[in-house]
Amino acid sequence: LKKILKKLKILKKNSPDWDKILASKKKIYEELKLKAKKGEKILICTSTGGHLFSSHFEALLALALTRYGANVEIMLCDKVLNACHLTTTSAIEEEKYLKKGQKKICNSCLDSGREAFEGLGLKINYYSKFINDKEILDVDKKIQNLTIDQMIEYIEDDVPIGEHAHAGALRFYAVGTLVNEINRKELLKKYLHAALVTKKIFFNFFSKKKFNKIILNHAIYVPQGIICDVSKVFKIKIIAYDSAYKKNSFVFSYDDTYHKNMIEEDIDDWINIDLDKKKEENLFNYLDSRKYGTNDMFYYFNKPSFEIEENLNEIGVNLNKPILGILTNIIWDAQIIYKNHIYKNMTEWLIATIKHLSKRNDIEVVIRCHPGEVNSDRVSKQKVKETIYQNFKKIPDNLKIIDSDSNISTYSFADYCNTLVIYSTKMGMEFAPYGNKIIVVGESYIKNKDITLDPKTQEEYYNLLNKFPKIEKTTPERIERAKKYAYHYFFRRTMQVSSLDSIQNAWPPFKINKKALENIIDNEDKGLEAISQCIINNNKFIQDI
């Protein structure tokens, strides 16, 4: 009945209305598609069409790439995987999922993917066409008797299967470790199975069909992380992206997930920016707007409090002592393996830091838990405050915690701190231009740019903590570098798409504009044009506005 109603358009759909979008330039679009057949072959590997943020934007991107001469094909999963990044406890109950699988998620996901792409008239490939029953049975046999450790460490044909399966399982529960999950082995096995099936599908697919480039959202988890690593084996150029902060904006990178690439970005890409008064004004106006989320796609506060002295007093902070502010990120998010990390994960770093500072009665150690733990679509099952209490019988006297549900503005809190310590939050980019002293211990984008203090070993890190509060002030040269890098990220690496109309409190948080095709043909959408030209011409994803 639901499908019949959808066909009759009685049910409201929030899918792109391609009939209306293409109507005014239908003939031109058909000519562009025909011409694009001779262009570079690009696979937009959406896979999970039910992730509407990705499928709707990627459908628009497919339209733009076709207009600029690329021969675009799509890839969708058609209910083949028994676990993926849409499989979470917020989407399906754990017991129900383990007993009956995720049929409802899969049905809806496939419908959404088809609705997003079919109206474009481009070639859509489906997972099921590139794997058979025997190959799936072989996967069953491979993993039947594996231990948890063996599953996490599983590598096949240079593809780190276990790493992505483990990250997916952590994401399912919204935790940083599976140790406390009763069904962890069974759940992890589902993700490992899905990861291996994905790997087999794309080995088969890329052996039969040749592509110059592949576009992936995130490029981590299952299936995207697996596809990314298989693409490396087949030497296919990888383009990975995710949402940026600003409304209707995105960040792209080559060859791997942006989580890793942004840390190693070439300094020459931004160090010589002519940061004139207008650019600096634009930068600080935007950074100031971040406090209120007025220009952003996502915002984690309802009514943030900026006058916070009383709030800090209420949680026991002694404002007469120097404050070391610790800004955490969400424990379970992007749990992938980085090069040269000095702690296994954020939790290990956080507990080690608290222990090291526990006897320092001359200072206040204040942890600001990420508000996204509770103020987002995925409420974290494992939260920072709870994790700290589980690891300490007695909380050190100098430790105070601003919990994730507090309305204390992190921006106001930073003003009270002598020094900030971060793991992988992006907030280092926001505070460094103001001259804040920042220690980066994990994989934050601002690391390795001679802006922040970046210890290379645990010993170096502890030496910095021992110096606190007498850590040297940030030099004017470093502040200038911080401004340039922040401008580079927020105004050059971030590409804003005007053919998307922002929608508050909706998912996805945008809708494709009815004049999208006209905008693209007439080169009116400068962001989408820049993205497309970078992809086609192998240019760096930098747009000078």
C-alpha positions as CSV (number, residue, x, y, z in Angstrom):
1,L,0.0,0.0,0.0
2,K,2.8,2.4,0.9
3,K,4.5,1.9,-2.4
4,I,1.2,2.5,-4.3
5,L,0.6,5.7,-2.3
6,K,4.1,6.9,-3.1
7,K,3.7,6.2,-6.8
8,L,0.4,8.2,-6.7
9,K,2.3,10.9,-4.7
10,I,-0.3,10.9,-2.0
11,L,2.3,10.4,0.7
12,K,4.6,13.3,1.2
13,K,8.1,12.4,0.2
14,N,11.1,14.4,1.1
15,S,13.0,13.0,-1.9
16,P,14.3,15.2,-4.7
17,D,11.5,16.0,-7.2
18,W,13.5,15.4,-10.4
19,D,10.5,15.9,-12.7
20,K,10.2,19.5,-11.6
21,I,13.9,20.1,-11.2
22,L,14.8,18.9,-14.7
23,A,11.6,20.1,-16.5
24,S,12.8,23.5,-17.7
25,K,16.1,22.2,-19.1
26,K,15.1,18.6,-19.9
27,K,16.4,18.7,-23.5
28,I,19.7,20.3,-22.5
29,Y,20.1,17.7,-19.7
30,E,19.6,14.8,-22.1
31,E,22.2,16.3,-24.4
32,L,24.7,16.7,-21.5
33,K,24.2,13.1,-20.5
34,L,24.9,11.9,-24.0
35,K,28.0,14.1,-24.2
36,A,29.2,12.9,-20.8
37,K,29.3,9.3,-21.9
38,K,32.7,10.1,-23.4
39,G,33.9,11.6,-20.2
40,E,35.9,10.3,-17.3
41,K,34.2,7.4,-15.5
42,I,33.3,8.3,-11.9
43,L,31.5,6.1,-9.4
44,I,29.4,7.8,-6.8
45,C,29.4,5.0,-4.2
46,T,26.5,6.1,-2.0
47,S,25.7,2.5,-1.0
48,T,23.3,3.3,1.8
49,G,20.6,5.3,0.1
50,G,18.8,5.6,3.4
51,H,21.4,8.0,4.7
52,L,19.5,10.9,3.2
53,F,22.1,13.5,3.9
54,S,24.5,11.6,1.6
55,S,22.1,10.3,-1.0
56,H,20.4,13.6,-1.7
57,F,23.7,15.6,-1.9
58,E,25.3,12.9,-4.0
59,A,22.4,12.9,-6.4
60,L,22.9,16.7,-6.8
61,L,26.6,16.1,-7.2
62,A,25.9,13.5,-9.9
63,L,23.8,16.0,-11.7
64,A,26.6,18.6,-11.6
65,L,29.4,16.2,-12.6
66,T,27.3,15.1,-15.6
67,R,26.8,18.8,-16.6
68,Y,30.6,19.3,-16.4
69,G,31.3,16.2,-18.6
70,A,31.9,13.3,-16.3
71,N,30.4,9.8,-17.0
72,V,28.8,9.1,-13.7
73,E,27.4,5.9,-12.3
74,I,25.9,5.1,-8.9
75,M,26.3,2.2,-6.6
76,L,23.6,1.2,-4.1
77,C,23.3,-1.7,-1.6
78,D,20.1,-3.6,-2.3
79,K,19.6,-5.4,1.0
80,V,22.7,-7.5,0.8
81,L,24.5,-6.5,4.0
82,N,23.4,-7.6,7.4
83,A,25.0,-4.6,9.1
84,C,26.1,-1.1,8.0
85,H,26.5,2.4,9.3
86,L,22.7,2.8,9.3
87,T,22.4,0.0,11.8
88,T,22.4,1.6,15.2
89,T,20.6,1.2,18.5
90,S,18.7,4.4,17.6
91,A,17.3,2.8,14.5
92,I,16.6,-0.7,15.8
93,E,16.5,-2.5,19.1
94,E,19.5,-4.7,19.8
95,E,17.6,-7.9,20.6
96,K,15.3,-7.5,17.7
97,Y,18.2,-6.9,15.3
98,L,20.2,-9.9,16.5
99,K,17.1,-12.2,16.3
100,K,15.4,-10.9,13.1
101,G,18.0,-8.8,11.3
102,Q,17.4,-5.4,9.8
103,K,14.8,-6.0,7.0
104,K,12.8,-2.8,7.7
105,I,16.0,-0.7,7.6
106,C,17.0,-2.3,4.4
107,N,13.6,-1.9,2.7
108,S,13.4,1.8,3.6
109,C,17.1,2.4,2.6
110,L,16.7,0.9,-0.8
111,D,13.5,2.8,-1.5
112,S,15.2,6.1,-0.5
113,G,18.2,5.4,-2.6
114,R,16.1,4.7,-5.7
115,E,14.0,7.8,-5.1
116,A,17.1,9.9,-4.8
117,F,18.8,8.7,-8.0
118,E,16.4,7.1,-10.5
119,G,15.0,10.4,-11.7
120,L,18.4,11.4,-13.0
121,G,18.4,8.6,-15.6
122,L,22.0,7.6,-14.8
123,K,23.3,4.0,-14.5
124,I,22.7,2.5,-11.0
125,N,24.7,-0.5,-10.0
126,Y,23.5,-2.8,-7.2
127,Y,25.5,-4.9,-4.7
128,S,23.6,-8.1,-5.3
129,K,24.8,-8.3,-9.0
130,F,28.4,-8.7,-7.9
131,I,28.2,-11.5,-5.4
132,N,26.6,-15.0,-5.3
133,D,25.3,-17.3,-2.6
134,K,28.4,-19.4,-2.6
135,E,30.7,-16.4,-1.9
136,I,28.5,-15.3,1.0
137,L,28.6,-18.9,2.4
138,D,32.4,-18.8,2.2
139,V,32.3,-15.6,4.3
140,D,30.2,-17.4,6.9
141,K,32.7,-20.2,7.1
142,K,35.7,-17.9,7.4
143,I,34.4,-16.1,10.5
144,Q,32.6,-18.9,12.2
145,N,35.1,-19.7,14.9
146,L,37.0,-16.4,15.3
147,T,37.5,-14.8,18.7
148,I,36.7,-11.1,19.3
149,D,40.4,-10.2,19.1
150,Q,40.8,-12.1,15.9
151,M,37.8,-10.3,14.4
152,I,39.1,-6.9,15.3
153,E,42.6,-7.7,13.9
154,Y,41.3,-9.3,10.7
155,I,43.1,-8.3,7.5
156,E,42.6,-9.7,4.1
157,D,44.3,-8.7,0.8
158,D,45.7,-5.6,2.6
159,V,42.3,-4.5,3.6
160,P,41.9,-3.9,7.4
161,I,38.5,-5.6,7.6
162,G,38.5,-5.8,11.4
163,E,39.3,-2.2,12.0
164,H,36.2,-1.0,10.1
165,A,34.0,-3.7,11.5
166,H,35.0,-2.8,15.0
167,A,34.4,0.9,14.3
168,G,30.9,0.0,13.1
169,A,30.1,-2.1,16.1
170,L,31.2,0.8,18.4
171,R,29.0,3.1,16.4
172,F,26.1,0.7,16.7
173,Y,26.2,0.9,20.5
174,A,27.5,4.6,20.6
175,V,30.3,3.5,23.0
176,G,34.1,3.6,22.9
177,T,34.6,0.0,24.0
178,L,32.7,-3.3,23.5
179,V,33.8,-4.7,26.9
180,N,30.5,-4.0,28.7
181,E,28.2,-5.2,25.9
182,I,26.8,-8.6,26.5
183,N,26.2,-9.4,22.8
184,R,29.5,-7.9,21.6
185,K,30.8,-11.0,19.9
186,E,27.6,-11.7,18.0
187,L,27.2,-8.1,17.0
188,L,30.8,-7.7,15.9
189,K,30.5,-10.9,13.9
190,K,27.6,-9.3,11.9
191,Y,29.8,-6.3,11.1
192,L,32.7,-8.5,10.2
193,H,30.5,-10.5,7.9
194,A,29.1,-7.3,6.3
195,A,32.7,-6.0,5.9
196,L,33.9,-9.2,4.2
197,V,30.9,-9.3,1.9
198,T,31.5,-5.7,0.9
199,K,35.1,-6.5,0.2
200,K,34.2,-9.4,-2.0
201,I,31.5,-7.4,-3.9
202,F,34.0,-4.6,-4.7
203,F,36.8,-6.9,-5.7
204,N,34.3,-8.5,-8.1
205,F,32.9,-5.2,-9.2
206,F,36.2,-3.5,-9.9
207,S,37.5,-6.5,-11.7
208,K,34.6,-6.2,-14.2
209,K,34.1,-2.5,-14.4
210,K,36.8,0.2,-14.6
211,F,36.5,3.6,-13.0
212,N,38.9,6.5,-12.9
213,K,37.6,7.8,-9.6
214,I,35.3,6.9,-6.8
215,I,33.4,9.3,-4.5
216,L,32.7,8.2,-0.9
217,N,30.9,9.8,2.0
218,H,33.0,9.5,5.2
219,A,35.3,6.7,3.9
220,I,35.2,4.9,7.3
221,Y,32.9,2.3,8.9
222,V,31.0,-0.4,6.9
223,P,30.7,-0.3,4.0
224,Q,32.4,2.9,3.1
225,G,35.7,2.3,4.9
226,I,36.1,-1.1,3.2
227,I,35.3,0.3,-0.2
228,C,37.9,3.0,0.3
229,D,40.6,0.4,1.1
230,V,39.6,-1.9,-1.8
231,S,39.8,1.1,-4.1
232,K,43.4,1.6,-3.0
233,V,44.2,-2.0,-4.0
234,F,42.7,-1.3,-7.5
235,K,44.5,2.0,-7.7
236,I,41.3,4.0,-8.2
237,K,41.5,7.7,-7.3
238,I,39.5,8.2,-4.1
239,I,37.5,11.3,-3.3
240,A,36.1,11.4,0.3
241,Y,33.8,14.0,1.8
242,D,31.7,14.9,4.7
243,S,29.6,17.9,5.9
244,A,31.4,21.0,7.1
245,Y,30.2,23.4,9.8
246,K,28.4,26.0,7.6
247,K,25.0,25.4,6.2
248,N,24.9,23.4,3.0
249,S,28.7,23.1,3.0
250,F,31.1,20.2,2.5
251,V,34.8,19.3,2.9
252,F,36.5,17.0,0.4
253,S,39.8,15.2,0.3
254,Y,41.8,12.8,-1.9
255,D,43.0,9.2,-1.4
256,D,41.7,8.6,2.2
257,T,39.2,9.8,4.7
258,Y,39.4,13.5,5.5
259,H,39.8,12.4,9.2
260,K,43.4,11.5,8.3
261,N,44.1,13.8,5.4
262,M,43.3,17.1,7.1
263,I,46.0,16.4,9.7
264,E,48.7,16.0,7.0
265,E,47.5,18.8,4.7
266,D,50.3,20.7,2.8
267,I,51.2,23.9,4.7
268,D,51.9,25.6,1.4
269,D,48.2,25.4,0.7
270,W,47.5,28.1,3.3
271,I,50.6,29.7,4.8
272,N,50.9,32.4,2.1
273,I,47.3,33.6,2.3
274,D,47.1,37.3,2.1
275,L,44.9,37.8,5.2
276,D,43.8,41.3,4.6
277,K,41.4,43.2,6.9
278,K,38.3,42.1,5.1
279,K,39.2,38.4,5.3
280,E,40.1,38.7,8.9
281,E,36.9,40.5,9.7
282,N,35.0,37.7,7.9
283,L,36.8,35.1,9.8
284,F,36.1,36.6,13.2
285,N,32.5,37.4,12.4
286,Y,32.0,33.7,11.5
287,L,33.9,32.5,14.6
288,D,31.7,34.7,16.7
289,S,28.6,33.3,15.0
290,R,29.7,29.8,16.0
291,K,28.6,30.6,19.6
292,Y,25.0,30.8,18.4
293,G,25.1,28.5,15.4
294,T,23.4,31.1,13.2
295,N,25.4,30.1,10.1
296,D,25.8,26.4,10.8
297,M,24.2,23.2,9.6
298,F,24.2,21.6,13.1
299,Y,24.1,23.2,16.5
300,Y,24.3,21.4,19.9
301,F,22.7,23.9,22.2
302,N,19.2,25.1,22.8
303,K,19.8,28.1,25.1
304,P,23.5,28.4,25.7
305,S,24.6,30.4,28.8
306,F,27.5,32.9,28.2
307,E,27.5,34.4,31.7
308,I,29.0,31.4,33.4
309,E,30.9,32.5,36.5
310,E,28.0,31.4,38.8
311,N,27.7,28.1,36.9
312,L,31.4,27.4,37.4
313,N,31.2,28.2,41.1
314,E,28.2,25.8,41.4
315,I,30.3,22.9,40.2
316,G,33.1,23.8,42.6
317,V,35.6,25.5,40.3
318,N,38.0,27.8,42.2
319,L,38.4,30.7,39.9
320,N,41.4,32.0,41.9
321,K,43.5,29.0,40.6
322,P,44.7,28.6,37.1
323,I,42.3,26.4,35.0
324,L,43.4,23.7,32.6
325,G,40.5,23.2,30.3
326,I,40.0,19.8,28.7
327,L,37.7,19.6,25.7
328,T,36.6,16.1,24.8
329,N,34.9,14.7,21.7
330,I,32.3,12.0,21.4
331,I,33.9,8.7,22.6
332,W,32.6,6.4,19.9
333,D,32.9,8.7,16.9
334,A,35.4,7.8,14.1
335,Q,37.2,5.1,16.1
336,I,39.8,4.3,13.4
337,I,43.6,3.8,13.6
338,Y,45.8,6.8,13.1
339,K,49.6,7.0,12.5
340,N,51.8,8.2,15.3
341,H,49.2,8.4,18.0
342,I,50.5,8.4,21.6
343,Y,47.4,7.0,23.2
344,K,45.2,4.2,22.0
345,N,42.1,6.3,22.2
346,M,40.5,9.3,23.8
347,T,39.4,7.4,26.9
348,E,43.0,6.2,27.6
349,W,44.3,9.7,27.2
350,L,41.7,11.2,29.4
351,I,42.2,8.8,32.3
352,A,46.0,9.1,32.0
353,T,45.7,12.9,32.1
354,I,43.5,12.9,35.2
355,K,45.8,10.5,37.0
356,H,48.9,12.6,36.2
357,L,47.3,15.8,37.4
358,S,45.5,14.3,40.4
359,K,48.0,15.6,43.1
360,R,48.2,19.2,41.7
361,N,46.3,21.1,44.3
362,D,47.6,24.4,42.8
363,I,45.4,24.1,39.7
364,E,41.9,23.3,38.6
365,V,41.3,20.7,36.0
366,V,38.0,21.3,34.3
367,I,36.6,18.9,31.7
368,R,34.0,20.1,29.3
369,C,32.1,17.0,28.0
370,H,31.0,17.3,24.3
371,P,27.3,18.5,24.2
372,G,26.8,16.2,21.2
373,E,26.8,13.2,23.6
374,V,23.2,14.1,24.4
375,N,22.1,16.9,22.0
376,S,22.2,15.0,18.8
377,D,20.4,12.3,16.8
378,R,22.7,9.7,18.4
379,V,22.7,9.9,22.2
380,S,25.9,8.3,23.4
381,K,25.5,5.2,25.5
382,Q,29.1,5.7,26.9
383,K,29.6,9.2,28.1
384,V,32.7,10.9,29.4
385,K,31.5,11.7,32.9
386,E,30.3,8.2,33.5
387,T,33.5,6.8,32.2
388,I,35.6,8.9,34.5
389,Y,33.5,7.8,37.5
390,Q,33.9,4.2,36.5
391,N,37.7,4.6,36.5
392,F,38.1,6.4,39.8
393,K,36.9,5.3,43.2
394,K,37.5,8.9,44.4
395,I,37.4,11.8,42.0
396,P,40.6,14.0,42.5
397,D,39.9,17.2,44.4
398,N,41.1,19.4,41.6
399,L,38.9,17.8,39.0
400,K,35.6,19.4,38.0
401,I,33.3,18.3,35.2
402,I,31.0,20.3,33.0
403,D,28.6,17.6,31.8
404,S,27.3,17.2,28.3
405,D,23.8,18.4,29.2
406,S,25.1,21.6,30.7
407,N,24.1,24.8,28.9
408,I,27.5,26.4,29.7
409,S,28.9,27.8,26.5
410,T,32.2,26.2,25.7
411,Y,33.3,29.5,24.1
412,S,32.7,31.3,27.4
413,F,34.4,28.5,29.4
414,A,37.5,28.8,27.2
415,D,37.9,32.5,28.3
416,Y,38.5,31.3,31.9
417,C,41.2,28.8,30.9
418,N,44.9,29.4,31.1
419,T,45.5,26.5,28.6
420,L,43.2,24.1,26.7
421,V,44.0,20.5,26.1
422,I,42.2,18.7,23.2
423,Y,42.2,15.3,21.6
424,S,40.5,15.4,18.2
425,T,37.9,18.1,18.5
426,K,37.9,20.7,15.8
427,M,37.5,23.5,18.3
428,G,41.3,24.0,18.3
429,M,40.8,25.8,15.0
430,E,38.3,28.1,16.6
431,F,40.2,29.1,19.7
432,A,43.8,29.3,18.3
433,P,43.1,32.6,16.3
434,Y,42.3,34.3,19.6
435,G,45.7,33.4,21.0
436,N,44.5,30.6,23.3
437,K,47.3,28.2,24.4
438,I,46.3,24.7,23.1
439,I,47.9,21.3,23.6
440,V,46.8,18.7,20.9
441,V,47.2,15.1,22.0
442,G,45.1,13.3,19.4
443,E,44.2,13.8,15.8
444,S,42.8,17.3,15.5
445,Y,43.0,19.1,12.2
446,I,45.1,21.9,13.6
447,K,47.8,19.5,14.6
448,N,51.2,19.5,12.8
449,K,50.9,23.1,11.6
450,D,53.2,24.9,14.1
451,I,50.2,26.6,15.7
452,T,49.5,24.4,18.8
453,L,51.7,22.4,21.1
454,D,51.8,18.9,19.7
455,P,53.6,16.4,21.9
456,K,55.1,13.4,20.0
457,T,55.4,11.1,23.1
458,Q,53.6,10.6,26.4
459,E,56.8,11.9,28.1
460,E,56.6,15.2,26.1
461,Y,52.9,15.5,27.0
462,Y,53.5,15.0,30.7
463,N,56.4,17.6,30.6
464,L,54.0,20.1,29.2
465,L,51.4,19.4,31.9
466,N,54.1,19.7,34.5
467,K,54.9,23.2,33.3
468,F,51.3,24.3,33.6
469,P,50.4,27.1,34.3
470,K,53.7,28.4,33.2
471,I,53.4,27.2,29.6
472,E,54.8,29.9,27.3
473,K,52.3,32.3,25.7
474,T,51.3,31.8,22.1
475,T,53.6,33.9,19.9
476,P,52.2,36.6,17.5
477,E,53.6,34.5,14.7
478,R,51.6,31.4,15.8
479,I,48.5,33.5,16.2
480,E,48.9,34.7,12.6
481,R,49.3,31.2,11.4
482,A,46.2,30.2,13.3
483,K,44.2,32.9,11.7
484,K,45.4,31.9,8.2
485,Y,44.6,28.2,8.8
486,A,41.2,28.9,10.3
487,Y,40.4,31.2,7.3
488,H,41.7,28.5,5.0
489,Y,39.5,25.8,6.5
490,F,36.3,27.8,7.0
491,F,36.4,29.9,3.8
492,R,38.6,27.9,1.3
493,R,38.4,24.2,2.2
494,T,34.7,24.5,3.1
495,M,32.7,24.6,-0.1
496,Q,29.1,25.9,0.2
497,V,26.5,24.7,-2.3
498,S,23.8,27.3,-3.2
499,S,21.6,24.8,-5.0
500,L,20.6,23.4,-1.6
501,D,18.0,25.2,0.5
502,S,18.7,25.0,4.2
503,I,15.9,23.5,6.4
504,Q,16.0,23.8,10.1
505,N,15.2,20.8,12.4
506,A,14.8,18.5,9.4
507,W,16.7,15.5,8.0
508,P,18.4,16.0,5.8
509,P,18.9,19.6,6.8
510,F,18.5,20.8,3.2
511,K,16.4,20.3,0.1
512,I,17.5,20.5,-3.5
513,N,16.4,23.8,-5.0
514,K,13.9,23.5,-7.8
515,K,16.2,25.6,-10.0
516,A,19.3,23.5,-9.3
517,L,19.7,22.4,-12.9
518,E,19.4,25.9,-14.2
519,N,21.9,27.1,-11.6
520,I,24.4,24.4,-12.6
521,I,24.0,24.9,-16.3
522,D,24.5,28.7,-16.0
523,N,27.4,28.3,-13.5
524,E,25.5,30.1,-10.8
525,D,26.3,27.6,-8.1
526,K,30.0,28.5,-7.6
527,G,30.5,25.9,-4.8
528,L,29.2,23.0,-6.8
529,E,31.1,24.1,-9.9
530,A,34.3,24.3,-7.8
531,I,33.7,20.8,-6.4
532,S,33.0,19.3,-9.8
533,Q,35.9,21.0,-11.5
534,C,38.3,19.8,-8.7
535,I,37.0,16.2,-9.1
536,I,37.3,16.2,-12.9
537,N,40.6,18.1,-13.2
538,N,42.3,16.6,-10.1
539,N,42.7,20.0,-8.5
540,K,43.1,20.5,-4.8
541,F,39.8,21.0,-3.0
542,I,40.4,24.7,-2.4
543,Q,37.9,27.4,-3.4
544,D,39.0,31.0,-3.1
545,I,35.9,33.1,-2.7
